[in-house]
Amino acid sequence: MKTFFQKLFGQNVDLATLIPTLILSFFGLVLIYSATRNMEGTSRYMLVQGISMLIGLVAMALLQKVDYDRFSDLWKLFLGLGLFLLILVLFIGTGEDIGSKSWIRIGPVGIQPGELVKIPFIIVLAHLINVLKQDINKLYAVCLLCLTYGIFAGLILLQPDAGTVMVYTFIFLGMIFLAGIDWRYLLCGAGAFLASTPLLWFFVLDEYQKNRILSFLSPESNLTGSGYHVSQSKLLIGSGRFFGKGLFQGVQTQMGTLPEKQTDFIFAVLGEECGLLGCAIVMALYALLIIRCFETAKKSQDLFGSMLCIGVGMMFSFHVIENIGMCLGVLPVTGIPLPFLSYGGSSVITSLLGIGLVLNVRSRTKPLEFI
């Protein structure tokens, strides 16, 4: 089996990163099938997820053929592509909510630029940090990094997609913090955010986003409205107990009492049908992937490679913590998908591309030689 993976992904492929990725991806197909088997269009869900997985795996394999240093040389191309997609969606984009423009659809094919552009954003930010290096705490460097983040985040906020902006913010803060930025800049940023909270509440957040926050603060106040999703999610997870009810045997899952069970609340399906044991195994696989990202960052021979892995690690960390947290009712509902498990072509392709970057850096990290 190792030889098979080496032929696809290169001789130095890191199986400790690749195998958990493949397990989660294929198990995601099983959960999506279970969540949609009694819904109209089950075959469409499976087809979209399966094709997206195939595209992501092929792209991940192709990434191994290119030295990651080339991505730094092409940072302007990634910057231009990312901004082009985020601007294009504002003109021709569509969305499920009135006024929302998060998707670009061409016939039956749809992409979510906010998801896909996370990878160019990480590459661009890693390049800038690598170039700035020792000057990262100078004012011009901090302003340049903040401007880069602000342009990406601002365009996504115009869609509007506050949940995705939170992911970009987490990636940005994690990368600059681990790059060694002075904590005083972070404190200033936190102070500015707190001071702008009233403006965000009254002029930025939509009504449904406010309702999600209020439901989080008082979950029992509106169980039939904005708090319904979370209350049903907790019911499903709790009913699974330790071993779960068995795949395809979840009563609430198969009855369809939980909306968005194949996307935002796929973890609730996992909890009901696979129980605490299944949830623990999946969370352990996520922990292994995230640890591997940061371990590869530590072993990278250059700052650019290290920052790439940190960016990917921060992306996965936020997605996993936020999605599981909102399913358990301990964090607000933001519509953040669970990597590899949630239904969504753009999400699974982005996740696989992120793993591809980490595998690329890992494969080009030379082992220490002791004389």
C-alpha positions in Angstrom: 0.0 0.0 0.0 2.9 2.4 0.8 4.3 1.8 -2.7 0.9 2.6 -4.2 0.7 6.0 -2.3 4.3 6.7 -3.2 3.5 6.3 -6.9 0.6 8.7 -6.6 2.0 11.3 -4.2 5.8 10.9 -4.4 8.4 8.8 -2.6 8.5 11.0 0.4 4.8 11.2 1.0 3.8 11.5 4.7 1.4 8.7 5.4 0.6 10.0 8.9 -1.0 13.0 7.1 -2.3 11.3 4.0 -4.1 8.3 5.5 -6.2 10.2 8.1 -7.2 12.6 5.2 -8.4 9.7 3.1 -10.2 8.0 5.9 -12.1 11.2 6.8 -12.9 12.0 3.1 -14.4 8.6 2.4 -16.2 8.4 5.7 -17.7 11.8 4.8 -19.3 10.2 1.8 -20.8 7.5 4.0 -22.2 10.1 6.4 -23.6 12.3 3.6 -25.3 9.2 2.1 -26.9 8.4 5.5 -28.0 12.1 6.0 -29.6 12.3 2.5 -30.8 8.8 1.8 -34.4 9.7 2.6 -34.2 13.1 0.9 -34.9 14.0 -2.7 -31.7 14.1 -4.8 -29.5 11.7 -2.8 -27.6 10.7 -6.0 -26.9 14.3 -6.7 -25.3 14.9 -3.3 -23.2 11.8 -3.7 -22.2 12.7 -7.2 -21.1 16.2 -6.3 -19.2 15.2 -3.3 -17.6 12.2 -5.1 -16.5 14.3 -8.1 -15.2 17.1 -5.8 -13.2 14.5 -3.9 -11.7 13.2 -7.1 -10.8 16.7 -8.3 -9.3 17.5 -4.9 -7.2 14.3 -4.8 -5.9 14.8 -8.3 -5.0 18.4 -7.4 -3.3 17.2 -4.2 -1.2 14.7 -6.2 -0.3 17.3 -8.8 0.8 19.7 -6.0 3.6 17.2 -5.1 5.2 17.7 -8.5 5.9 21.3 -7.9 8.4 22.6 -5.4 6.5 24.8 -2.9 9.0 27.6 -3.4 7.5 28.2 -6.8 4.3 29.2 -5.1 6.2 32.1 -3.5 7.5 33.2 -6.9 3.9 33.1 -8.2 2.4 35.0 -5.3 1.1 37.8 -7.5 -0.8 35.3 -9.6 -2.4 33.8 -6.5 -3.3 37.3 -5.2 -4.8 38.3 -8.6 -6.8 35.1 -8.9 -8.1 35.3 -5.3 -9.2 39.0 -5.7 -10.7 38.3 -9.1 -12.9 35.6 -7.8 -14.0 37.6 -4.7 -14.8 40.6 -6.9 -16.6 38.5 -9.6 -18.9 36.9 -7.1 -20.1 40.3 -6.0 -21.4 41.0 -9.6 -22.7 37.6 -10.7 -22.9 35.7 -7.5 -26.0 34.1 -6.0 -27.0 32.8 -2.5 -29.6 31.1 -0.5 -30.4 34.2 1.5 -31.9 37.4 -0.1 -29.0 39.8 -1.0 -26.4 37.1 -0.4 -23.8 36.6 -3.1 -21.5 33.7 -2.1 -21.8 31.4 -5.1 -20.8 31.5 -8.7 -23.0 29.1 -10.7 -22.5 28.1 -14.3 -25.3 25.7 -15.2 -25.2 22.8 -12.7 -21.7 23.7 -11.5 -21.3 26.0 -8.6 -18.2 27.2 -6.7 -17.9 29.2 -3.5 -15.0 31.6 -3.9 -14.8 32.4 -0.2 -13.8 28.8 0.4 -11.5 28.3 -2.5 -9.6 31.6 -2.0 -8.4 30.5 1.5 -5.5 28.7 -0.2 -4.3 31.7 -2.3 -4.8 33.9 0.9 -2.5 31.6 2.9 0.1 31.5 0.1 0.1 35.3 -0.3 0.3 35.9 3.4 3.1 33.3 3.8 5.1 35.0 1.0 4.7 38.5 2.6 5.8 37.2 6.0 8.8 35.5 4.4 9.8 38.7 2.6 9.4 40.9 5.7 11.1 38.5 8.1 13.1 40.5 10.6 11.1 43.7 9.7 7.8 42.2 10.6 7.3 44.4 13.7 8.0 47.7 11.8 4.9 49.8 11.2 5.0 49.6 7.4 5.2 45.8 7.6 2.3 45.5 10.0 0.2 47.9 7.9 1.0 45.9 4.7 -0.1 42.6 6.4 -3.3 44.2 7.8 -4.1 45.7 4.4 -3.7 42.4 2.7 -6.0 40.7 5.3 -8.4 43.7 5.1 -8.9 43.5 1.4 -9.7 39.8 1.4 -11.9 40.0 4.5 -13.7 43.1 3.3 -14.6 41.6 -0.1 -16.0 38.5 1.7 -17.9 40.7 4.1 -19.6 42.4 1.2 -21.2 39.1 0.1 -22.0 39.0 3.1 -20.4 36.0 4.7 -19.3 36.8 8.3 -18.6 33.1 9.1 -16.0 32.8 6.4 -14.5 36.1 7.5 -14.0 34.6 10.9 -11.9 31.8 9.3 -9.7 34.3 7.5 -9.3 36.3 10.7 -8.2 33.2 12.6 -5.7 32.2 9.9 -4.3 35.7 9.8 -3.9 36.1 13.5 -2.4 32.7 13.9 0.2 33.2 11.1 1.3 36.7 12.2 1.4 35.6 15.9 3.6 32.6 15.2 5.7 34.7 12.8 6.7 36.7 15.9 4.6 39.9 15.7 4.7 42.1 18.8 1.9 41.3 21.2 1.2 45.0 21.5 -0.1 45.1 17.9 -2.4 42.3 18.8 -3.7 44.1 21.8 -4.3 47.2 19.7 -6.2 45.1 17.2 -8.3 43.5 19.9 -9.1 46.9 21.4 -10.1 48.3 18.0 -12.4 45.3 17.4 -14.1 45.7 20.8 -14.6 49.4 20.1 -16.2 48.6 16.8 -18.6 46.0 18.2 -21.6 48.4 18.3 -21.0 49.4 14.7 -20.8 45.7 13.6 -24.0 44.9 15.5 -26.1 47.8 14.0 -24.6 48.3 10.6 -22.9 45.0 9.5 -24.7 42.0 10.9 -27.9 40.9 9.2 -31.0 40.0 11.2 -30.5 36.3 10.9 -26.9 36.6 12.2 -28.1 38.7 15.2 -30.7 36.0 15.9 -28.0 33.3 15.9 -25.9 35.2 18.5 -29.0 35.8 20.6 -30.0 32.1 20.4 -26.5 31.2 21.5 -26.7 33.5 24.5 -30.2 32.3 25.4 -30.7 28.9 23.6 -34.0 28.1 25.2 -35.7 31.4 24.3 -36.6 30.4 20.7 -36.6 26.6 20.3 -39.0 26.7 17.3 -37.1 29.5 15.5 -33.5 30.5 15.5 -32.6 28.0 18.3 -34.2 25.0 16.6 -31.1 23.7 14.7 -28.9 23.7 17.8 -31.6 22.1 20.1 -32.2 19.3 17.5 -28.4 18.9 17.0 -27.9 18.3 20.7 -30.8 15.9 20.9 -29.3 13.8 18.1 -25.8 13.8 19.6 -27.1 12.9 23.1 -29.4 10.1 21.8 -26.4 8.3 20.2 -24.9 7.6 23.7 -21.6 5.6 23.5 -21.9 3.3 20.6 -24.6 5.1 18.5 -27.6 3.7 16.8 -25.7 2.4 13.8 -25.0 3.8 10.4 -28.3 4.5 8.5 -30.2 3.7 11.7 -30.4 7.1 13.3 -34.1 7.8 14.0 -34.0 11.6 13.9 -31.4 11.6 11.0 -33.6 9.4 8.8 -36.8 11.2 9.7 -35.3 14.5 8.7 -36.0 16.5 11.9 -32.6 18.3 11.7 -32.2 20.8 8.8 -28.9 21.1 7.1 -27.8 17.8 8.5 -25.6 17.0 5.5 -23.7 20.3 5.7 -23.4 22.4 8.8 -24.7 19.7 11.2 -23.1 16.6 9.9 -21.4 16.1 13.3 -24.9 15.6 14.8 -25.5 12.7 12.3 -22.1 11.3 13.4 -23.1 11.6 17.1 -26.5 9.9 16.7 -25.4 7.0 14.4 -21.8 6.4 15.7 -22.1 7.6 19.2 -19.4 9.0 21.5 -17.0 6.4 20.3 -17.3 7.4 16.6 -17.1 11.1 17.5 -13.9 10.5 19.6 -12.3 8.6 16.7 -13.1 11.4 14.2 -11.9 14.0 16.6 -8.6 12.0 17.1 -8.1 12.0 13.3 -8.6 15.7 13.1 -6.2 16.2 16.0 -3.6 14.1 14.2 -4.0 16.1 11.1 -3.7 19.5 12.9 -0.7 18.3 14.9 0.9 17.1 11.8 0.4 20.5 10.1 2.2 22.3 13.0 4.9 19.7 13.3 5.7 20.0 9.6 5.8 23.8 10.1 8.3 23.3 12.9 10.5 21.0 10.7 10.3 23.1 7.6 13.7 24.4 6.4 12.4 27.9 5.5 9.9 30.4 6.8 7.7 30.3 3.7 7.1 26.6 4.1 6.5 26.9 7.8 3.9 29.7 7.3 2.1 27.6 4.7 1.7 24.8 7.1 0.7 27.1 10.0 -2.0 28.7 7.8 -3.4 25.3 6.9 -3.3 24.2 10.5 -5.1 27.3 11.6 -7.7 26.9 9.0 -8.5 23.3 10.0 -8.4 24.2 13.7 -11.0 26.9 13.4 -13.3 24.8 11.2 -13.2 21.8 13.5 -13.6 23.8 16.8 -16.3 26.1 15.5 -18.4 23.4 13.7 -18.3 20.9 16.6 -18.8 23.7 19.0 -21.9 25.0 17.3 -23.3 21.5 17.0 -22.9 21.1 20.8 -24.4 24.6 21.4 -21.2 26.0 23.0 -20.4 28.3 20.1 -22.7 30.4 17.9 -24.0 29.0 14.6 -21.9 30.4 11.7 -22.4 27.9 8.9 -18.8 26.7 8.9 -18.5 23.2 7.4 -16.7 20.3 9.0 -13.6 19.5 6.8 -14.0 16.4 4.7 -17.2 15.4 6.3 -19.7 18.1 5.4 -21.3 18.2 2.0 -19.8 20.8 -0.3 -17.6 20.7 -3.3 -15.7 23.9 -2.6 -15.1 22.9 1.0 -13.7 19.4 0.2 -11.5 20.7 -2.6 -10.1 23.5 -0.4 -9.4 21.0 2.4 -7.6 18.6 0.1 -5.5 21.4 -1.4 -4.6 22.5 2.1 -3.4 19.0 2.9 -1.5 19.0 -0.4 0.5 22.1 0.7 1.4 20.4 3.9 2.4 17.2 2.1 4.5 19.2 -0.3 6.4 20.9 2.5 6.8 17.7 4.4 8.2 15.8 1.4 10.9 18.5 0.8 12.0 18.6 4.4 15.4 16.9 4.7 15.9 14.7 7.8 18.6 15.8 10.3 22.0 14.1 9.7 24.2 13.4 12.7 27.9 13.1 12.2 
